[in-house]
């Protein structure tokens, strides 16, 4: 699109449009007394194949209906409300306005409570990423928060209400963007203390120094730079290829279960870890040779 000329004769640049879908939330980042108006966009693009449930007998779609438990009749969406059961069979009705009214400030702000080192947050807490975009007159404050976080290397721990539920979140910097990644609360994670795993440095682990050294060699041969574009959902591609193959062969209504070769049973088998490590190191080195030759030339 060509740039237009303004009344002063200067060329106007085409307005930058956001290619993302509509924001799912609008509010502000509260950083002390600083208020930064922002829009929240989902950072995910799920790569999944959508499947419909079918009746095997005639391939008609199986639909699910919202049914009144007492009358057995279908309930239209505009008659469905949320209710909290405080006694058996007794409910308190709640509207969207009730959810907002419960705590107006919480539903409209990302409130930073602490700043921490990003390395202190275990990956197990990470849940869902969102992009943050400044709106109205929030660009300068947005840039200020981003730059101070970059300089200090800190991440902000915050609370935010999205779709009637409060979340713990971490605010972090990626290039020129502020990212909000929802976190799981500690009580949402199961206690793993009952699992029987070898303790670090324990003799019960039975790992020898020689095995550790060989494993280090394998790891060193597999070291590379993080490049997210390098990785693909192979299962998605394979499943799509299988579907395309069925369409081309005219086997779209074949529902007989194909025989899957049984997986080899490995439980109870004595594994020679050292032998496997040595073979793995050789294999990794063979893969690295072409890259090393290219660098040398």
N, C-alpha and C positions, 0 to 999 in steps of 0.2 A: 504494500500500500504506500503510495507516494505521500511525502510530507506536504501539508498545506501551508500556504503563506498567510501570515497574520496581517492585520491592518498596518503594522509597522514595517512590513516587508520581510520580516524574518520568517524563516521556515519553521512551522510547528511540527514537532516530532509526533508520530502516531502514538496515541495513548497506550501504555502497556496494560494488557488485560491478563487477568488471572486465569490460567488454563485449568485450574483445579475446579472441582465441583463447588457448589455453594458452601459457605462456612457452616459448620454444625453448631457453632456457639460463638457468641460475641460478648465481650466483657472487657476486663482489664487485668493487667499484671500489677499487683500491689507490692511495691518495693520500698519498704519503710513508708514514708508519706508520699512517695512518688507514685503516680497513677499513670499506667501506660495502656491506652485503649488498643485492643487487639481483636483479630478474628482467628478462630481456630479451625484448621483444615485437617482432615484425615491424611496421614502420610502413606497409607497402605493402598495398594492396588492388588486385591486378592487374585491370584491366578488359580482359579478352580473351575472345574466343569460342573455345570448345573444339571442335575438329574431330576426327572419327574417320577413319581411313584405310579406304576401301571398295574392294571388288572391283567394277570398273565393269560387269562382266557381269551380276551379280545383286544388287548392293548389300549383300553380306554384309561384315561387319567383317573387316578384315585384322589379325590378331594377331601379335605378336612373342613368340617363346619363348626362354627361356634354355636353350641346348643345349650338352651336353657335346661338346667339339670332337673327342674321340676316339671316343665311342660313338654320337654323333648323337642321344642320348636327352635329353628335357627334364629340367632340374634344378630341384627344388622350392626355394623361397626359403630354407627352413630348412637347406639343405645348401650354400648359397652363402656363401663367405668371401672376404676380401680377401687378396691376395697380392702381394708385391713380387718382380719378376723380377731376380735378381742375376746370373744367367747365362742363356744361351738355354735355355729349357725348364726352368730350375730356379727355384723360388720359395721365399720366406720367408712363412709364414702369419702374418697379423696379425688379432687380435681387437679388439673395441671396448675391452676392458680394456687391451690393449697401447697403444692410442692415448692413453688416459688416463695410463697408467703412465710414458710417455715423459717427461712433464713435468707432474706433478700440479698444481703452482702455476699454470702457464700455462693449463691447461684450466679453471681455476676462478676466474680473475681477469681484470679489465680493468685492466691496469697502466699508469698514467699515467707517461710518461717525460719529457715536456716540456710547457711552456705557451707558446703562440705567438699572434700576432695572426691572427685568422680571415682577414683580407684577404690574408695571405701565402700561403694555400693556393689554388692554381689549381683552378678547377672541374673540370678534366680528371681530377683524382685522385679525385673523389667517386664512390662506387659504390652503396651500399645503406644506407638509414636504418633505425634501430631505436629504440624507446622503452625507457627505463629506469625501473623502478618500485622504490622502496625496499621491502625486506621485513624482517620481524622487528624488531630494534631499530635499524634503519638510517635512520629518518626524519630524525633531528636532524642526522646527519652528511651525509645527502643534501642537506638544506636549506643546510647550511654551505657545502658545495662549490658548490652552485648560486649562492648569494649572492656568494661571493668571486669567482666567474667573471664574474658580472654586473657587479660593481663594477670589476673590473680590465679587462673587455672581452677577456679571453683565452679561448682554446680549448685543451683538453687533447689532446695527441697520445698515443695509447695502443696497446698490443698486446693482442690477444685471440684465443683459439682457439675457433672455432665449427665443429662438425662435422668434426673431424680436420684442420682447416687453420688456420694462424695468419694473422691479418689485422692490417694497420696500420689505425688508426681515429682519428677525431677526436671528442672529447667536447665538446658545445656546449649552450648554453641556449636553450630556446624557451619563453617564458612561465614557467610553474612546472615545466616538464619538463626533464629532462636527456635529450639525444638522443645516440645513438652512431651515427655515420655511418662505415661501412667505407670505407677509402681503398685505392686501388691503390698497390702499391709502384712505385718509380721504374722498376725493371727490367721491369715489366709493360707499360709504355708504349713504343710503337714510336718510333724516332728519326725525327723529321720533317725533319731537316736536308737530306735529299736532295730535298725538294719544292721546286719552282721557284715561289716566291712573291715579290712585290715587297717590297723592304726598306722599313722605315719611314723616311720622309724622303728616300727615294731618288728621283732625277730619272727613273729608269727607270719609276717608277710612272705618270708622265705625268698626275698629278692637279694641276689648277690651283687657285689660291687662290679663284677665283670658284666653282668647282665645290664646294670645301670649304664655302664660305659658304652656298651654296644647300642643300647636304646638311645643314648645321647647322639651317637653317630647317625642313627636313622633319623632322629629329629633334625639334626643340622642339615642333612641332605634334603629335607622337606621344607626348609625355611624359605619363605617367599614374601613378597609385599602384598598387603591386603588390597584386593581388587574385587569389590562386590559384583562387578559386571561379569566376572569370570564364572560365576556359579549360576546354574539354572535348575529349575524344578524338573529333573529327569523323569520322574514318575508321571508328571502331568503330560510331558511330551510323549512318553511311551503309551500312556492310556489313550491319548488323542490319536496316535498312529493306529492303535488297535481298533478304535471306533471307525476311523477312515477306511481301514482294511475291510471291516464288516460291511460298510456301505458299498464299497467298490465290488465286493463279491456277492452282493445281494443277500447277505446273511443277517439282515436287520432284525428279523424276528426269531432268530435261533436262540433259545434259552436253555439248551442242554448244558449242564455243567461240564466244562472241559477238565480233563484230568491234569492235575498239577503234580509234577514229579516230587516225591517226598524229600524233605530236607534231611541231610545227613545228621544223625544223632551224635552229639559231641560230649554229652554229659558222661562223666566218669572216665573219659579217655585221658591218658597221661599226655600232656603237651610238652614237647621239648622247646621251651621258650627261646633258648640260646640259638638253636638251629633256625627257628622262624625269624629271629632278629637278624641273623647273618644273611639269610636269603632276602629279607626285606631291604637291608642296606645295599646289597648288590643290585637289586631291582631299582631302588631310588637313584643309585649312581648312574645306571644305564639311562634313566630318564633325563638326568642332569647333563650328560655328556654333550648332546647337541647344543644346549644353551651355552655351555662353557666354550665350545669351539667357535660359536658365533661371536662371543665377547672377545676371544683371543684374536680373531681375524680383523 
